[in-house]
Amino acid sequence: MALEIHQREREGICVLDLKGRITVGPEATALREEVAQLTAAGTVNMVLNMAGVDYIDSTGLGALVMCATGLRKSGGSVKLLDLNRRNIELIVMTKLATVFEIFTDEQDAVNSYYPDRKLNTFDILSFVQQMKKDDD
């Protein structure tokens, strides 16, 4: 299934709505190329809305890291929004939760780019504790 990428702007921040899978092949390449093109055009702060992403493989994780690295080198950053449970577990298990800021609310993700705004960050500890309760 091809990865669909729809670009929009919210309060001056680029939001990429992703739908499909981020896996080895054209999907991971499409994401890297889209972010690289936007970065080259001067867009360095992005929110990746992952609500429509049902699966990420190791190549997809690599693509996300490459996007984050490229944006940081350009003076910007990327935030992840609305990951499903499986993808949150993947980010936590691979320790990439230290690389990415994760949000469950789009306004909070956008607000994170504005230091004077209040925001609610994703609490990984409470997520892990809830996972353990659910598994028991």
N, C-alpha and C positions, 0 to 999 in steps of 0.2 A: 504494500500500500504506500503510495507516494506521500511524502510529507507536504502538507499544505501550509503555506506561510502567508498570513495576511498582516500587512503593516498598517498601523494607525498611530495617531499621536494623542497624548493626554497631558495637558499642562506642560507642553514642551518636551515631554519624554516620549521616546519611541517605544511603542508596545507592539511586539510581534506575537500574534495569535497563532499558535502551532496546532495542527491537527494531523494525527497519524502516528507513525512510529519514527523514532530517531535511531536508525540502525545502520550497519555497514552498507555501503553502496550509495546510491543517489540521494538518499534521505539525509545522511550526515553531511554529505558534500553540499547539498542545497542549503542547509543551515549555515555551514561555515562560509559559503560564498555570499549568502544574503547579508550576514553580519559583516563580512569583510567589505562588501560594496557600501553598506551604510557607513561604516567606519571611515572608509576612503572619502566619502562625501561629507564627513564632518560630524556624523551622529555618533557620539561616544557613550551615551547613557541609554540603556535599554532595559526593558522588562520583557522577559519571555513568559508569555501566558501558556502554561503547560496543561491547561484543563483538558485539551483534546488529545494529549499525548498518552497513549495507553501502554507504550513499551519503549524502553531505552536499553540498548545493549552496550557492550564495552566500547565499541566504536562511537556510539552516540554520546557516551560519557566523555570520551576523548574530544569529540566535537564541541561539547559544552565547555570543557576546560580550555580548548583552543580559542573559542570565542571570548571567554573571560580574560584570557591572557592577552589577546590582541587588543581588547578594549582597555585593559589596564595600561598597556604600553602607550596607548593614545590618550591617556589621562582620564578615562571613563571607567564604567563598570556595568555589569549585568546583574539583574536580580531575577530570581525564579519565582513564579506565581502559580498557585493552584496545582501543585503536584498531587497525583493520586497516591494512595497508601504504598503501593508497590514501589513507585519511583522515589518516594521519600525514604523508604527503607533502603533502597539502593544507594541513595546519596549519603545516608547515615553510615551504612556498612562500609562504603568505600572511603569514608572520612572526608568526603567532598563538602560536607556541611560546613567545614571550616573555610572553604573557598567561596561558597555562594551564600548570599543572604536569601532566605526563603520566606515568602509571604503567602498568606491565605486570602488577603484582601487587596484588590488592585489599588485602591486609594492609598493604603499603607505603603505599597511598593513604590508608587509615584512620590508619596511624601518623603520617602527615605532619601530622595535626592535633594531635599530642601531641609537643611539642618535646623531651621526654626520651627518645623512642624512636628507635632506629636504623632507617634505611630506605635502600632502594636507589632512587635516582631514575632516570628514563629518560634515557639519554645520547643526545642528538640527534646529536652529532658522530659517534659510532660508527655510528648508524643511517644517516646520510648517506654515510659511507665505505663501509658495507656495500652500500648501494644502488648506488654507483658500481662496486663490484666485481661485483655481480650483472649490471649493464648491460654490462660489458666482455666 
